[in-house]
């Protein structure tokens, strides 16, 4: 598996092969935005579908929603985001570049900055003579806070109000909690899942799609009685590790990082990050937090709507507590690309770039080639292609030498390539080549769908 120590070859492959493009490129780009091309969009869809299948369809205690991006502005007061969802920033007075001041300090200290006041950060930058990473100047402004929520004016009768683009999908779930209780016959413990966009006005660019201003989250709010929070937390943490294994991440690169008291968000009593060994270092992939009853209590207080749950047996009324496992979609894609990427020398001395994706999430499942561009072979190959395409995302390629066509599919991470040759015309069998072992075997066309299905370990 992957041994690379830089994102460069991955960024290049993503652009070259239609996984991820820089955002608004024809206008010179738009910082921290990316567009998912055809293969990236497939990969993303497979991840999200697998998440929904695993955590909503296969469980009895979960339901899913698709809530709005724009919530009532009061919701962000209640959640604490208006007041506390800030980064500390600093500007270089000479070249006007803007930085996260904690990141500049971390580069000097070699460890995370927690609990440092703005004035202490300003002093630290001055005393240590920190240079601007862009122009080298030491001429910085004082450190100040910057709210990460994007806002937009919204006209309403009698004036204008500011609306905020949600910085986490979670709050849309809390706002629908009462509707779910009233309409879905759910009983505690139960969870609500959601997949959707979130927006953060991140100041400093971050390692390709690792830190972007528009991203997707797959979040679960799991509602429980307070006394059960510790067990629920451990159970969900192990579900998160199982998920990492399911999508094919190398378990040796997946670790846990417990938040210290100072690092905890305003709503959390315990948070553990699932961190992954990216080529740029060990960094947060996912997180799990025990949010207590903070959010529902605050929304009940601000909306004046009671958000209590009544235990159907004991009739006891209480505000549920919440354990929140949260998964970033874009970081999943980056981890999958880093995990799968390899440059290998084949037995014949040729080099190949290959993505060893798990078939479950691979954007293209099979590719079909005629050995040569001869009419009878092409006709048969297209017949097989159309047969497979009914079941899985399948490509057809008749251009160039067969070796080059294999290389093209290896770069996309296609698990199986099927070739139609002269023997096919005689006995209706094809060769099927495994991306990882490079082994080929002959299979009857009539058996192809069940054989490929067995290899892919996918539902039809
Ligand atoms: N509801 C809790 C919450 O939003 P978070 O740790 O701030 O917690 C959850 O974000 C996940 O969302 C992260 O673990 C990460 O995967 C993803 N994420 C957060 N900020 C991101 C960004 N700027 N770009 C890409 N993904 C991001």
Boltz pocket constraint, residues with backbone or C-beta under 6 A from the ligand:
constraints:
  - pocket:
      binder: B
      contacts: [[A, 167], [A, 168], [A, 169], [A, 170], [A, 200], [A, 202], [A, 209], [A, 210], [A, 211], [A, 212], [A, 213], [A, 215], [A, 216], [A, 217], [A, 219], [A, 284], [A, 285], [A, 286], [A, 287], [A, 324], [A, 326], [A, 327], [A, 328], [A, 329], [A, 330], [A, 331]]
      max_distance: 6.0
